[in-house]
């Protein structure tokens, strides 16, 4: 419709449209469902809560409870006077079990392996990310109170809370999926919930090669760097795949080494046996009991780690992480948010200054240049593809500047015939300065690894 047409009809607004969701008719103004199945579902759900009571909210969620809920549901439906078809009965059983045992209307989305992320912008607005694309779905919560109940259930399972005094929370689902919730007064349009799902089977290097995220040449180089105990920083934006890359790199660590992981919400899926997992803790209702990432990094140094893996540095913990890398804990891994390798260095400087130490910039840059050996830059493209765009070595200092050199750079114009479409991660032909150091750990880089290849 043209601008003039819209302006011409401004004085006579059209009647509110009706919209259809999941086979139900909704009035746009009141959004009230006009089918009887929804009313029956609510009635059955209340009766189920009356009959099972505290059993539904105990810690024994499992096959026994699931079977008990279905048994009581079938009994309640058998006594229901409203005529229902077989499909209606199946729908009621599914929705009620999702509500009392799962996560309500979004439970089916969490079960869908093609959905990577679930974003609830309010009780009546749910989006998902599928194959790298955002799309709106028909799932809805009854109201804000319904959404708050689901958020509270998720938080209580991991000992977290969210309320007016603490309106934001990071939590996780039993399968490790990352959860973030924000409630009023911070969230102006009602509670919001964001869930980044974990794959049932963690991605492997082979998967990244198939998707075109990495090339085999780059993967072999990263394997050598991890086994050769180089300190690696994974940089990228939100949703770019930093944690996935960190998981892949962690998988290269030899099985006979002791690994200590530190995270705000436990997400890493390490395959080794000798792993100690630590998780930070927010303050309790009295504002006490906070355990920060920085506290955990300091404590990890007393745990005889061979490797320290920090899920993400975002504050003064960067100083302690650099100290750990500089004091005998080679081979440590971490991630941070930045757009380029150079920006990653600048962000590290800023986070070290957040520690409150009156350190000169030159001293901070000296720490960074001697601690970090390699920066991996990961980017998420418009089509949803995730690519490693830079593998950059931190060489040292020239004057007051941290010197970087690219070892691999993403070439967007090349490799159209490769998996993942156009673009490929190419070597620059430069060999890293730490090649001799790798040999101390029995790791040798092939002589032709950094040879440039013309296509």
C-alpha positions in Angstrom: 0.0 0.0 0.0 1.3 3.4 -1.0 1.9 6.2 1.5 -0.9 8.3 0.0 -3.4 5.4 0.4 -2.4 4.9 4.0 -2.8 8.6 4.7 -6.1 8.7 2.9 -7.6 5.9 5.0 -6.2 7.3 8.3 -9.6 8.7 9.3 -11.5 5.4 9.0 -9.6 2.6 10.7 -10.4 -0.9 9.5 -12.1 -3.3 11.9 -9.7 -5.3 14.1 -8.7 -8.5 12.2 -9.1 -11.9 13.5 -6.0 -14.1 13.4 -5.6 -17.9 13.4 -3.1 -19.7 15.5 -2.8 -23.5 15.8 -6.3 -24.0 14.4 -7.9 -21.6 16.9 -9.6 -18.3 16.2 -8.4 -15.2 18.2 -10.0 -11.8 18.5 -7.3 -9.2 18.0 -8.5 -7.0 20.7 -9.0 -9.4 23.6 -7.0 -12.4 22.2 -9.4 -14.8 23.8 -9.6 -18.3 22.3 -13.1 -19.3 21.2 -12.6 -23.1 21.2 -13.7 -25.3 24.0 -10.6 -27.5 23.9 -8.5 -24.8 25.6 -11.1 -24.5 28.3 -11.2 -28.2 28.9 -7.4 -28.2 29.1 -7.3 -25.6 31.8 -10.0 -27.4 33.7 -8.2 -30.8 33.5 -4.9 -29.1 34.4 -6.4 -27.7 37.6 -7.9 -31.1 38.5 -4.6 -32.7 37.9 -2.9 -30.3 40.3 -5.5 -31.0 42.9 -5.1 -34.7 42.7 -1.3 -35.0 42.5 -0.4 -31.8 44.5 3.2 -31.5 45.7 4.2 -34.6 43.7 4.3 -32.5 40.6 6.9 -30.1 42.1 9.2 -32.6 43.8 12.7 -33.5 42.7 11.7 -36.9 41.4 10.9 -36.0 37.8 11.4 -39.1 35.7 9.6 -41.9 34.0 7.6 -42.8 37.1 6.2 -39.3 37.4 5.5 -39.1 33.7 3.6 -42.4 33.8 1.6 -41.3 36.8 0.6 -38.0 35.2 -0.5 -39.7 32.0 -2.5 -42.2 34.1 -4.3 -39.5 36.0 -4.9 -37.5 32.8 -6.5 -40.4 31.1 -8.8 -40.9 34.1 -9.8 -37.3 34.2 -10.5 -37.2 30.5 -12.6 -40.3 30.8 -14.8 -38.5 33.3 -14.9 -35.3 31.2 -18.5 -34.6 30.0 -17.5 -32.3 27.0 -17.4 -34.4 23.8 -13.8 -34.6 22.5 -12.3 -36.2 19.4 -9.2 -38.4 19.6 -7.1 -35.6 18.2 -8.4 -33.2 20.9 -7.6 -35.7 23.7 -4.1 -36.2 22.3 -3.6 -32.4 22.2 -4.8 -32.0 25.8 -2.6 -34.7 27.1 0.4 -33.3 25.2 -0.2 -29.7 26.4 -0.9 -30.6 30.0 2.2 -32.8 30.3 4.3 -30.1 28.7 2.9 -27.6 31.2 3.3 -29.6 34.4 6.5 -31.5 33.5 8.2 -29.3 31.0 8.3 -25.7 29.8 4.7 -25.1 28.7 4.1 -23.9 25.2 7.8 -23.9 24.2 8.4 -27.5 25.2 7.8 -28.8 21.7 10.2 -26.2 20.4 12.9 -27.4 22.8 12.4 -31.0 21.6 12.7 -29.9 17.9 16.3 -30.7 16.9 16.1 -28.1 14.1 15.5 -25.2 16.5 18.8 -23.6 17.7 17.3 -20.8 19.9 14.0 -19.9 21.4 13.2 -16.3 22.1 10.1 -15.3 24.1 9.5 -11.6 23.8 6.3 -11.7 25.9 3.5 -14.1 26.5 2.1 -13.7 23.0 5.3 -13.3 21.0 7.7 -16.3 20.5 10.5 -16.5 17.9 12.9 -19.2 17.0 16.2 -19.5 15.2 16.1 -22.4 12.7 19.0 -23.0 10.3 20.4 -19.6 11.1 17.1 -17.7 10.3 14.7 -16.1 12.7 11.0 -16.9 12.4 7.9 -16.3 14.5 6.0 -19.3 15.7 2.4 -19.8 16.8 3.3 -20.9 20.4 1.8 -18.6 23.1 1.6 -18.4 26.8 -1.8 -17.7 28.5 -0.6 -14.5 30.1 2.4 -12.9 31.9 1.8 -14.9 35.0 2.0 -18.1 33.0 5.4 -17.1 31.5 6.7 -16.1 35.0 5.8 -19.5 36.3 7.9 -21.2 33.6 10.8 -18.8 34.3 10.6 -19.4 38.0 10.6 -23.2 37.5 13.7 -23.0 35.3 15.5 -20.8 37.8 14.6 -22.8 40.9 16.0 -26.0 39.5 19.5 -24.5 39.4 19.3 -22.5 42.6 18.8 -19.1 40.9 16.1 -16.5 41.4 14.5 -13.7 39.5 12.3 -10.9 40.9 12.1 -7.1 41.1 15.2 -6.9 43.2 17.2 -9.1 40.8 15.3 -8.8 37.5 17.9 -10.6 35.3 19.2 -14.1 35.6 21.4 -16.6 33.7 20.5 -20.2 34.2 20.6 -23.5 32.4 18.3 -26.4 31.5 19.0 -29.9 32.6 20.6 -30.7 29.2 22.9 -27.7 29.6 21.1 -25.3 27.3 21.8 -21.6 28.2 18.9 -19.6 29.6 18.6 -15.9 30.1 15.5 -14.2 31.6 14.6 -10.6 32.2 11.5 -9.5 34.1 9.9 -6.1 34.9 10.7 -3.4 35.9 13.8 -3.9 33.6 11.7 -5.6 30.8 9.2 -2.9 29.9 6.9 -5.1 27.8 6.7 -8.0 30.2 8.9 -11.0 31.0 11.3 -12.2 28.3 13.0 -15.5 28.0 15.9 -16.6 25.7 17.1 -20.2 25.5 20.1 -21.2 23.4 19.8 -24.9 22.9 22.5 -27.5 23.1 22.8 -30.1 20.5 22.0 -33.6 21.9 25.2 -34.7 20.2 28.1 -32.1 20.5 29.5 -30.9 17.2 32.8 -32.4 16.2 35.7 -31.1 14.0 34.2 -33.2 11.2 30.9 -31.3 11.5 32.8 -27.9 11.2 34.6 -29.1 8.1 31.3 -30.2 6.6 29.7 -26.9 7.3 32.7 -25.0 5.9 33.4 -23.3 9.3 37.0 -24.5 9.2 39.3 -26.0 6.6 41.2 -29.3 7.3 44.5 -27.4 7.1 43.3 -24.9 9.8 41.9 -27.7 12.0 45.2 -29.5 11.9 47.0 -26.4 12.9 44.6 -25.7 15.8 45.0 -29.3 17.0 48.8 -28.8 17.0 48.5 -25.5 18.9 46.4 -27.1 21.7 48.6 -30.1 22.0 51.6 -27.7 22.0 50.0 -25.8 25.0 49.5 -22.4 23.3 47.1 -20.0 25.0 44.2 -19.4 22.7 41.5 -16.7 22.8 38.3 -17.2 20.8 36.7 -13.9 19.8 33.3 -13.2 18.2 29.9 -11.7 18.5 26.8 -13.1 20.2 25.6 -16.4 18.6 28.7 -16.6 16.4 29.7 -20.0 17.8 32.4 -19.2 20.3 31.4 -21.8 22.8 31.2 -24.5 20.0 34.7 -23.6 18.9 35.9 -23.7 22.5 34.3 -27.2 22.9 36.2 -28.3 19.8 39.5 -26.9 21.0 39.0 -28.5 24.4 38.6 -31.8 22.7 42.2 -31.6 21.5 43.6 -31.5 25.0 45.3 -34.8 25.8 43.3 -37.2 28.1 46.1 -37.4 30.7 45.9 -33.7 31.6 43.8 -32.1 34.4 41.3 -29.5 33.2 39.5 -27.0 35.3 36.5 -25.2 33.6 35.1 -21.9 34.9 31.7 -20.6 33.6 28.8 -18.4 34.6 26.4 -21.1 33.5 27.9 -24.5 32.8 27.8 -25.0 29.0 31.0 -26.7 28.0 30.7 -30.4 27.0 34.2 -31.8 27.5 34.8 -35.4 26.6 37.8 -36.0 28.9 37.5 -37.8 32.2 39.8 -35.6 34.3 37.7 -32.5 34.3 36.7 -30.2 37.3 33.7 -28.0 36.5 33.2 -24.7 38.5 30.3 -22.3 38.1 30.0 -18.8 39.5 27.1 -17.9 41.8 25.0 -14.7 42.0 24.1 -13.1 45.3 21.3 -14.5 47.4 18.1 -12.6 48.5 20.2 -10.8 51.1 22.8 -9.7 48.6 25.4 -12.1 49.9 27.2 -15.2 48.8 28.4 -14.0 45.5 31.1 -16.1 43.8 32.5 -14.3 40.8 34.4 -15.7 37.8 37.5 -13.9 39.1 37.2 -15.7 42.5 37.0 -19.0 40.7 40.0 -18.3 38.5 42.1 -17.5 41.6 40.9 -20.7 43.3 41.6 -22.7 40.2 45.3 -21.9 40.5 45.4 -23.9 43.8 43.8 -26.9 42.2 46.9 -28.1 40.3 45.3 -27.6 36.8 47.2 -28.4 33.6 44.7 -26.4 31.7 42.2 -23.6 32.7 39.3 -23.1 30.5 37.2 -20.0 31.1 33.8 -20.0 29.3 34.0 -16.2 28.8 35.9 -13.3 30.3 33.8 -10.1 30.5 35.2 -8.2 33.5 38.1 -7.9 35.8 38.6 -11.7 35.7 40.7 -11.0 32.5 43.6 -9.8 34.7 43.6 -13.1 36.7 43.3 -15.1 33.5 46.3 -13.3 32.0 48.2 -13.9 35.2 47.4 -17.6 35.0 48.6 -17.8 31.4 51.8 -16.0 32.4 52.6 -18.2 35.4 53.0 -21.7 34.2 49.4 -22.6 33.0 50.2 -22.8 29.3 47.5 -24.1 27.1 44.6 -22.2 28.7 41.5 -21.3 26.6 38.8 -18.7 26.9 36.4 -16.5 24.9 35.4 -12.9 24.7 33.1 -10.6 22.7 34.9 -8.6 19.9 34.5 -8.0 16.2 38.2 -8.4 15.2 41.4 -9.8 16.6 42.6 -6.2 17.2 39.4 -5.3 19.0 39.9 -8.4 21.2 43.2 -7.0 22.4 41.6 -3.7 23.1 38.8 -5.3 25.0 41.3 -7.3 27.1 43.0 -4.0 28.0 39.7 -2.4 29.0 38.7 -5.4 31.2 42.1 -5.5 32.9 41.6 -1.8 33.8 38.2 -2.8 35.3 40.2 -4.6 38.0 40.9 -1.3 39.6 44.7 -1.7 39.4 46.6 1.5 38.6 48.6 -0.2 35.9 50.1 1.7 32.9 48.8 0.7 29.5 52.3 -0.5 28.5 52.4 -3.0 31.4 48.9 -4.3 30.4 49.9 -4.7 26.8 53.1 -6.5 27.8 51.0 -8.9 29.8 48.7 -9.6 26.9 51.5 -10.0 24.4 53.3 -12.5 26.6 50.1 -14.4 27.7 48.0 -14.8 24.5 49.5 -16.8 21.7 46.6 -17.1 19.2 43.3 -15.3 18.6 40.5 -17.1 16.7 37.9 -14.7 15.2 34.5 -16.3 14.6 31.7 -14.5 12.7 28.1 -15.2 12.0 27.1 -14.3 8.4 23.8 -12.9 7.2 22.6 -16.3 5.9 23.2 -17.8 9.4 26.5 -19.5 8.6 29.3 -19.4 11.2 32.8 -19.1 9.9 36.3 -18.8 11.4 37.5 -15.6 9.7 40.9 -15.1 11.2 43.5 -17.2 13.0 45.9 -14.5 14.2 49.2 -14.9 16.1 50.1 -12.4 18.9 53.7 -11.8 18.0 54.9 -9.4 20.7 55.4 -5.7 21.2 56.7 -2.9 18.9 57.0 0.2 21.0 53.7 0.5 22.8 51.6 -1.6 20.3 50.8 -5.3 20.5 51.9 -6.8 17.2 49.5 -9.2 15.4 50.0 -11.2 12.3 47.3 -13.2 10.4 48.1 -16.9 9.8 44.7 -17.7 8.2 42.2 -15.2 6.7 38.8 -15.9 5.3 38.6 -15.2 1.6 34.9 -14.5 0.8 35.5 -14.6 -3.0 37.0 -18.1 -3.1 35.9 -21.7 -2.6 32.4 -21.6 -4.1 32.7 -25.3 -4.8 33.4 -26.1 -1.1 30.9 -27.1 1.6 29.2 -24.1 3.1 29.0 -22.1 -0.1 31.4 -19.3 -1.2 34.4 -18.3 0.9 37.2 -20.3 2.3 39.8 -19.9 5.1 43.1 -19.4 3.4 46.7 -19.4 4.8 48.6 -16.2 4.4 51.9 -18.1 3.9 53.3 -16.9 7.2 54.6 -19.5 9.7 54.0 -18.7 13.4 56.9 -17.6 15.6 56.1 -20.3 18.2 57.0 -23.2 15.9 60.1 -24.0 17.9 58.1 -23.9 21.1 55.7 -26.5 19.8 58.6 -28.8 19.2 59.4 -28.8 22.9 56.0 -30.6 23.4 56.7 -33.1 20.6 54.5 -31.3 18.1 55.8 -30.6 14.6 54.1 -28.6 12.0 54.3 -30.0 8.4 56.6 -28.0 6.2 53.8 -27.4 3.6 51.1 -26.4 6.1 51.4 -22.7 5.4 52.1 -22.9 1.7 49.6 -20.7 -0.3 47.5 -22.6 -2.8 46.0 -21.0 -5.9 42.5 -22.2 -6.9 
